[in-house]
């Protein structure tokens, strides 16, 4: 029995991967939950401030600070965290898809350029050598990069 080659191990490893598809309904639900938590936290902070503003005694203000301020701050932080998490996930998915599309375009251009080079070399090698070299291929179709500022 022979040991599997690295390529066989890689193929087996890739075949065993399970990447779950993003669930749009779950994302939408958690995004809405994030907004609700943030709004509830802001309401708790306002209610805590309103309750504490009715008294000058600091010992009476502390329960309002704890119940309204700290719990409200925790709710706002959790809600904003959920919103950021799902907003950034969407942004990164878009960015990755865009990066892959641009990479495919660059790969296609490279393959075309190599094909033209190969054709020129084949024409040059197949010729008699007694004549002018073939005309260069048309100029590259690469877009000029914007100037770096």
N, C-alpha and C positions, 0 to 999 in steps of 0.2 A: 504494500500500500504506500503510495507516495504522499508526501506532504502537499497541502494545497499551496498554490502560488499566491503571491501577494494580490494579484488581480482577482483570483478566485475568492480570496478572503474578503476583498473589497466588495465584490459583487454580492456575496452572501450577506455582508453587513448592510449594504444598501437595500437589499431585498427585505431584510428584517426590520427596517426602520418603519415607524408608524408616526406620521406627522398629522395631527388632527386638523381638519379644515376649520377656519375661523367661523364661528356661529354668529351670524349677523343679528339674530333675535336676542341672544344672550348679551352681545355687545351693546345693543341698543338699550336693553333693560338695565345693565350696569351703568351705562352712561346717564340714563335718566335717574337712576338711584344716586349717582354722584351729584347731579344738579339738585335733587330733593334734599340730600344731606347738607349741602352747602347752604341752601335757603333756610332749612330748619335751624342750622347753626347760627345763621345771622339773626333769625327771629329770636332764638334763645339768648343771644347776646343783647339784643335790644330790650327784651323783657327783663333780663337781669339788670341792665342799666336803669330801666324804668323803676324797678322795685327798689334798687339801692338809692335812687335819687330822692325817694320819699322820706329818707331819714338822715340825720346828721351823725347818728351814733355809729361808729365804725364796727362795733360788735354786731349790730343789726345788718350792716352792709356785707359782711363776710359771707353769709349763706347765699346772698344774691350773686356775689362774685363767683363762688364755687359752682352753684347750680346754673347760672346763666352764662357767666363768662368762660369758665374753663370747659364746661361741657359743650357750649356753643363753639368754642375754638376747636375742640376735638372734632366736632361734627363738620365744621368748615374745612378743616385740614383733610379729613377722610374724603369728603365730597370732592374737593379740588384734586386730591390724589387720584381718585377714580376717573375724573374727567381728563386729567392730564395723561393718565396711562392709556386710555382708549384713543385719545386724540393723537398721541405720539405713535401708537401702534398703527393707526391708519396712515399717518404721514410716512412712517418707515416702510410700510407695505407699498405705498405709491412710489417712494424713492427707489426701492429695490426693483420694482417692475420697470421703472424708467431707466435705471442703470442697466438692466438686462437687455432692454430694447436697444439702447445706444450701443451696448457691447456687440449685439448681433449685427447692427449696421456696420460697425467698424470691422468686424470679422468678414462680412460680405465684401467690403471694399478691399480688404487685404487679400482675400482670395482672388478677386478680380484682377488686382494689380499683379499678383504672382502669376496668374494665368497669362496676362499680357507679356510679362517678362519671359515666361517659358516659351511662348509663341515666338517672340523675337529671337531668343537664343536658338530655337529649333530652326527658324528661317535662316539665321546666320550660319549655323553649322551645316545645314543642308545645301547652302549656296556653293558656288564654285570658288568663291573667295576673290573673284576678279571683278568686282563691281563695287559700287558704293554700298555701304551698309544700309539696312532698311531704315526707313524714317522712324523717328521715335514715336512712341504711342502718344495719343492725345494727352494733354495736360491732365494732371490729377483732378478729380472732382471733389477733393476734400475742401470743406469750407474753411476759410481762414479763421483762425482763432482770434477772439477779440483781444485787443491790447490789454496787458496787465497793468493795472494802475496801482 
